[in-house]
Amino acid sequence: MTLRYPLAAKQMGNHLAMTDVSADLVFRRGKEVGKAVYQNRPLSKAGISERLFAFLFSGLVYPQIWEDPDVDMEAMQLGQGHRVVTIASGGCNILAYLTRSPARVDAVDLNAAHIALNRMKLEAVRHLPSQGDLFRFFGAADTSHNSAAYDRFIAPHLDPVSRHYWERRNWRGRRRIAVFDSNFYQTGLLGLFIAMGHRTAKFFGVDPAGIMQARNVGEQRRFFYEELAPVFDKKLLKWATSRKASLFGLGIPPAQYDSLITSGDGTMASVLKARLEKLACDFPLENNYFAWQAFARRYPNPGEAALPAYLEKQHYETIRGNVDRVAIHHANLIEFLAGKDAGAVDRFVLLDAQDWMTDDQLNALWAEITRTAPAGARVIFRTAAEPSLLPGRVSSSLLDQWDYQDEASREFSARDRSAIYGGFHLYVKRAA
């Protein structure tokens, strides 16, 4: 029998465990993602594109999250006692939030592969023997014994559905967990997209990894303008990126593609060029692990440059001490919030999920956010285009209960090291 999500949480002291309540249910590939993505008739051109995206998105998309948790935590003013609801994605954000010791983090995702990754990360934090072992598992490339560490320290504590996911064998007889024996971050749709970007640049005679030789931001800019920027003017690349499916590897559905293209000169090549320019030029390489993944295809080694917060040695004990405050939910975010009591959530992290939504879905989401948020609660999210997408789409009766932090949003957007979004947005709940 094939085990399937969802699982339900149960309280065990201070430990939020997960219990399989639906192993006998059939979870059709892409079904839940499809509910969030489908906006057009199945046999229309747009409908076919949406269904292809939903199929691809039902597997692993983000081996790491591509939003900057440091910016998130500052924008949220995250601290002790806060109750957080966030979209899970690759899970780096969830573990980073634990450095601020919130009271609880509920992480929600429709993607079963992301759920399995997040649950495995939590058990790794709990049960790998040391911080060095945690870094070797999630931070180092080409560590051949990681799958053995999984078998010994992680698997015995993992829920049955997640364990089934990681131990399932492919057509070559290799278990899925074996990707951690080489370079996990070169897998998933995002990893394949970055690999394709490198191959495309090399086809035009440019090796993106060459930027890693830069000694300062000035040299980074010189490499970008002289080597990388001209690639985006190639007719072949402009033609390829004009197809919506070309950005599925970034986790960008058709509706978000339409929003993203409005922030350039009408071509997707110009948008991607501008976003890559920010990634390559606006932050020193020693401070930006997103650039390391994009250009070097790995994380820096300890002491070489900044790492994600959950892999930094100074945060290890705090994160391990707080890991039982996290619960992972395979669920629709609106439905999950509907099960929360009024005023039960202090901080909301929506990533870029709203770019996918219809007006009806946005209003349903903000109705639940507004109901579950006490005065002073904070909501953060990102958008493909620069402006907030809420005005004119979400009912004024809902938005009038929130203050949009315009200046702060622009500042946080400029400081977001992941660099791929047009806008970062912060809303604060008004006092009644």
Secondary structure by P-SEA (a helix, b strand, c coil): cccccbbbbbbccccccccccccccccccaaaaaaaccccccccaaaaaaaaaaaaacccccccccccaaaaaaaacccccbbbbbbcccaaaaaaaacccccbbbbbbccaaaaaaaaaaaaaaaccccaaaaaaacccccccaaaaaaaccccccccaaaaaaaacccccccccccccccccccccaaaaaaaaaaaaaaaaccccccccccccaaaaaaaaaaccccccccaaaaaaaccccccccccccaaaaaaaaccccccaaaaaaaaaaaaaccccccccaaaaaaccccccccccccccccccccaaaaaaaccccbbbbcccaaaaaaacccccccbbbbccccccccaaaaaaaaaaaaaaccccbbbbbccccccccccccccaaaaaacccaaaaaaaaaaacccccccbbbbbbbccc
